C-alpha cells in the first residue's frame, strides 16, 4: 500500500513538473515575442519607421536567414529609451555582389543595433559579402546617438563599418549645423575587408572643396562628440584597421585587437590605428600585431594620450624599408594641431617595427611627453648617426619631455610570437621592473591587462605591470667585476664557479653596445676601451642557472 501511494505521489509530481516546465517555456517564448514590437521578415529589405508605430524603448527583431541587403530609416528613440534592433532566434546573414551596401542605417537616432539577440551565438548579425566599393554596415544621413555591437562583417567591397554623414551643399549635415553624439561601437568582429576595418568620422576635418551650384565651395564635416570604439577584433583589412576622424571631444579607442592590417600595402592607408585630423582623446590598451604600415598614426587636434598599447611587427608585412614612409611603431605629425596643445606617449610597448620605434614631427604642440615606453629591435637601427634615433626620432628643437624609457636592440625572434602572454613573459625578463615614472597624474592607474599600475609611487616600463615579488632576487655577490670604476678593460668572475654563457653591455637607456655569446667560462676578459665613453653602463651576465644585471662606471 505504501509503495502504491508513493507511485501515485510520484506520478502526480511528474505531471505537475511537466506542466510547470511547459508553462515556463510558454511564458518565456511569449515574453520574447512580446518584447519584439515588430518582426522584419526575410523578404523585407527596407524598414522605414515612418510607416510603423515604433516608439522609444521598442524592440525590432530581424528574422533569421539569408538576405541580400537591409535598410533601416527614420527610427527615433530618446536618451532614456533607445530603440533596439536585434536578431531573433538565429543568425541574420547578409550577402550580395550587386548592391551599394550590405546593411544601411539612415537618419536614425537613439538606437542600438546588436547581434546579441540569441545568447547561443556570439555574432548574431553577419554581413559576409558586399559589392565592390560597398561597405558592410553604413551609418549616415544625420544618424546620431547609437550603439553597434556583436556584428561579424567580412569580405566587403570597402570598409567593414563606415559611419559619418557626408557634408552637403545645403549645409544640413555640415559643421555648425549637425553634431554626431554618443557613439559606441564595440565587441564586433571585422575581417577581410578591401578598405578599412572601421572607418569612423570624416577624414577631411579642415575642409575640402566641392562644386556647389556651379561654383567651388569649401565644406566642413560634422564633429563627433562622445565616441567609444572598444573590444573589437579586426583582422586582415586591406587598408587601416581602425580609422577615426573629426572626433574632437571625448573620444576613446581602447581594448581592440588588430592583426594583419594593411594587406593591400596602400601607402598612407595601412596603419593599425589612424587617429585622423580633428581627433583628440585617448587611445589605450590596444594590441596591434603584424601589418604593412605604422602601428598607430596620429594626426590629431592635440591633447591626445596614447598609453598601454602593444605594437608588434609594425610594417613587417610591407615590401621595403623607407624611413620617410611608414613602418613606425608610432608616428605623430602636428600640422593640424591646435596651438599649444600636447601629445603624450606613455607606457607603450613597441617590438620590432620595420623602421623607427616612435617618430614625431611637432612644431605647434607644446609640453609633449614620452614616458615609460619600451622599444625593442627597431628595423632602422644602424642607419642613423645617432643610434638612439631608431628608437625615438625627433628634431632637436622640438618641445619634448623624455624620461624613463627603455631601449634595447634585443635580437630575440618575435615575428612568430602571436600569444600576448608570451610577449609579456619576454618583456618580464628585461630590467624594466619598478623603473618607470609615476604617471598617475595622467589618470593611468592600470596596465594592458587592467592590473593596477602604480605601486609605491613607481611603475614598470612598457604596457605590462608585473609583480616584482615574482622576479628572483639577484645576489650580486656571486659575480665580481673589477676594476670598477675602470677605463674599459675589466674581468668578470663568477665566485660560484658556474659557467658564464652570455654577457651583454648596454647604455643606461638600454642601447646594446656589446654582446658576447656563447661562452662557457668562469672568468671572462672584456676590452671595450675603444667604444665606451665616460659614464654609467649596465652589464647583463647570464649563466646556466642565473642572471644578473649590474651597473658599472667608465671613468
PyMOL commands that set and color helices and strands:
alter all, ss='L'
color gray80, all
select helices_A, chain A and resi 2-35+49-51+387-390+420-428+440-442+468-470+476-478
alter helices_A, ss='H'
color red, helices_A
select strands_A, chain A and resi 38-40+46-48+59-67+70-73+83-95+103-106+109-114+125-129+137-140+144-149+151-156+161-163+179-186+189-193+198-200+208-212+215-219+223-230+233-237+242-244+249-254+257-261+273-275+281-284+287-291+296-298+304-307+310-312+330-333+343-346+349-351+358-361+368-371+374-376+392-393+400-403+406-408+479-482+489-494+500-507+512-516+523-527+535-543+547-554
alter strands_A, ss='S'
color yellow, strands_A
deselect
rebuild
show_as cartoon
